[in-house]
Amino acid sequence: QRRPQQAGTPLQLAAGAALKGIEFPLPRGGVITGHVFDDTGEPMPGTTVRVMAYRYSQGSRQLIPGGSAQTDDRGEYRVWSLNPGEYYVTAIAPNRDAFGPAALARPEAAAGPDQVGYAPTYYPGVPSVDEARPVTVGLGAEVSAIDFSVLLVRTSRIGGRVVNPDGSPATGGTVQLSASAQGTAGRGRPASVYGGRIQADGQFSIANVPPGRYTLR
């Protein structure tokens, strides 16, 4: 290969022949680094950051994970070992700190703490991949200062009841809520999944769900 992801060079080996000196360098992987902040500009530790690139699979263009990292106490992340190309960066922040006193004092929290949370956010601070800005990584290059803030949004609670075929309540298991796998432009994107446990009476509840289109399973 002259570059990653290009076709390799076939080696012709005759009967009884020996090929020697087959040496080739491994290029250093690319790096994307930056910071994730909350809506007030404070660092967001413990946030999962994923970088994804479009690839063609079975005739359709889909987003494929390229790497991931987690922010440190300074909100800093570093995703390494990337092939050259264009990547989309998304942050999935934990909602454990979204309901503190500062958050509850904001206008978004007027309807109650259960209705405020951090939504999955794409660089440079937008809610969907269709609005995201790609980050171009060269061969062995390090792209720094990919900084952005996660979005604090009104969230919802989804609840219901699961029953068996005979109408009796299910007494265990889980319910999964998966975000739509298609962007508004018809381009594939990874799904976000939320879960809730089925209680003994068949009831379930899933909190802190950001706006979007979902499939319940």
N, C-alpha and C positions, 0 to 999 in steps of 0.2 A: 504494500500500500504506500502511495505517496502521501496520503492524508487519511485520518480516521474515517470510517464509514464508506470508503471507496473500495473497489474491487482489488483483491490481492493479485499477485503475479504467480501463475502456475509454474511449478518446477517440473521439467522433463527429466525423468529418471529411466535410463535404459537398463536392460537386464545386466546384472552384475556390476553396474556402475556405482560409484560413490561420489556424492556431492559434498564438498567441504567449503568452509568459509561462508556459510549462509548466516550472515549477521545483519541485524537491522536494529535501529534505535527505537525505543518506546518513548513517544512524546509525553511531556508532562501534561496532566489534565488541567483544564481550565477551572477558574474559581469565580464564584459570585459571592460578594460579601456586602453587608450593610447593617442597618439597624431597623427595628420595629418599635413604634411608639404607640401609646394609647391616644385617645382623642384630645387629651390635654397636653400632649407632647412629652409625657413621661415615658421612660423605657418600659418595654413589655417583656419581662423575663418569662421563660418557660413556654414560649410561643413556637409552635411547629411551623417551619418554613419549608415549602416545597418548590422546586423548579421543574418545569415541564416543557417539552418541545413537541411540536406537531410532527407526526409521522403517518405515512399511509399504511393502513392495515385492512386487508380484504376489500380494497377499493374505496375506502373512506378515510378521510383525514381526521386523525384522532390525537388528542394530547396524551403523551406518554411520559411517565415520571422519569426525570433525569437525575434526581438526587434530593436529599432533604437534610435538614439540620434543626437544631433547637436553639433559641436565643439564650444568652447567658444573663447574668444579673444586670448588665448594661444594655440589654435589649439587642445585643450584637449577634449576628449569625454568620456562618461561613460554610458554603456548600462547595465541595471540591471534586476533583476527578471527573470533570465535565468534558465531553467532546465539543469541538467547535460547532457553533450554530446559534440559533435564536431561541431564547428561553423566556417563559412567562413565570413570574415569581408570585406566589400566594402565601399568605400568613393565616394560620388558624389559631386564634388566641383562646386561651382558657377563659371561661366566664366566671371563675371563682372570685375575681376582684371587681366584677362589673357592677356589683350591687352594694358597694360601700357607701359611706356618708357622702363623699364627693359626687359619686354617680347619682345618688338619689336626689341630690339637690339640683340636678340639671333638668331642663324642661322635658327632655325625652322620658324622664322617670315619673312624670306627673300621674300616670295611670297605675303606678305600682311597680315594685322592684322586679316582679316576674316578667315585666314587659320590656326590659332593657337588657341588652347583651351585645357582645362583640360578634360581628358577622365575618365569615371568611372574606378576606380582602386581597385584591390583586394590586401589584405595583402598577401605577404610582399612588394607589389609595382609592381604588374603584371597586364596585361590588361584583363585576362580572368579567370574564375573560375577553368578552367582545369589546370592552372598553380599555383593556389592559395595554400597557406599552411593553413591547418585547425588549429583552436585553440581549445584545449580541456579544458572544464570547469567541475570541479568536483562539488559534491553536496555542495552548499553553499560557493563555493570557489570564490575568486577574482583573476582574471588573469590580471596583469598589464603590462605596457610597450609594448603593441601591437601598435608599432609606424611604420608608413610608409609614403612615399611621393606619391602624385598623379602624374600622367604622363601628361606632356605637349606634345601634338601631333599636327600634321597637321589636320585640320578639313575641312569640305566641306560645301558648300551651295547647297541645293536642292530646285528647283523651278519648277513651271509648271502652268497649267491652268485647272480649273474644269468647266465642261459644264453640262448643263441639258440634258435630253433625246432628246429634240428638237434641240440641238446644240447651244442654247443660253448660254452665260456665267452665271455660278452660281454667285449670288450677296451677299452671306454671308455664314457663317459656318466656320468650322475649318478643317484642315488636320493634321492627326497624323502620325508620323513616329515611329514605334515600333521596337526595336532591336529584333533579333531572339531569340526565347525562348529556343533554344537548344544549348548546348555547343558543342565543337568539338568532344567530346567523347560521345555525345548523351544524356548527363545528363541535366535535366531541370535546368533552371536558370531564375531569375526574369528579366523581360524586362525593358529596359530604354525607355522612351517615350519622343519625342520631338514634338512640335506643331507649327503651323503657321495659321494665320487667312486668310480666303479667301476674297480678295478685291472685290470692286464693279465690276471690269472687269473680275472676275474669276481667277485672278492670285494669286499665293501664293508663299511664300519663307520661307525656314527654314534654319537658319544659325547655325554655330558652331556644326556641326554634326561630331563626331569622327568616325574613320574607323570602319567598321563592316557590317553585313548583316541585312537588315531592311525590314519591310513590311509597305507600304504606304496605309493609310486608310483615 
